[in-house]
Amino acid sequence: MEHVVYLEAKEKELEKLASGEKQMIVRGAAGRKLPYGRVVCGEVLWFIENKGDGMVRGKAVVKRVFNSEKLSASEALQLIEENQLMLRLSPAQIKRWAGKRYLVLMELQNFELIPPFAIDRSDFGNMDDWLPVKTIEQVRVLSLEKTVT
C-alpha cells in the first residue's frame, strides 16, 4: 500500500521535511479514521501541499508508526510534546492535534523532493488529507505532452 498525504503549505511542512528539520508527521481524529491502523513500516508516502495545485512534490518511506489508544486531551498533548523535536509543529498545529482522541505518529526516512506530477482524485469522494492507494501509478496523471521526433 502507498498513501497520498496532504501537508500544510502555510506551515512549510514540505520544506521542513526536505531540510531534515522535520522527520515525523501526525494525524488524528476523534475516532479511529484514516490513517489509523492502515500504515505500516516500509510503505511509501507521497506528499502534496494543500495549496490547490494538486501536485505531488515529495515522497518518503515510513520508518516507524505509532497508533495511540484513546487519549485524553492532556495525554494527547503530552504525546505531541514528547515527539516535538521530530514533528516540528507550530503552536496552532499543536493545538489542533492535541485535541484529538486518537493520534497516529509516523517517523519518516529517505525523504526526497521529486519532479512534480498530478494525481486523479476522482475515485475519492471525500476531501480528506489522506488517500490510501495500492500504488501511486493507479492515480498518477500521465502527461499529455507529445515528444518531438
Secondary structure, 3 states (H helix, E strand, C coil): CEEEEEECCCCCHHHHHHHCCCCEEEEEECCCCCCCCCCCCCCEEEEEECCCCCEEEEEEEEEEEEECCCCCHHHHHHHHHHCHHHHCCCHHHHHHHHCCCEEEEEEEEEEEEEEEEEECCCCCCCCCCEEEECCHHHCECCCCCCCCC
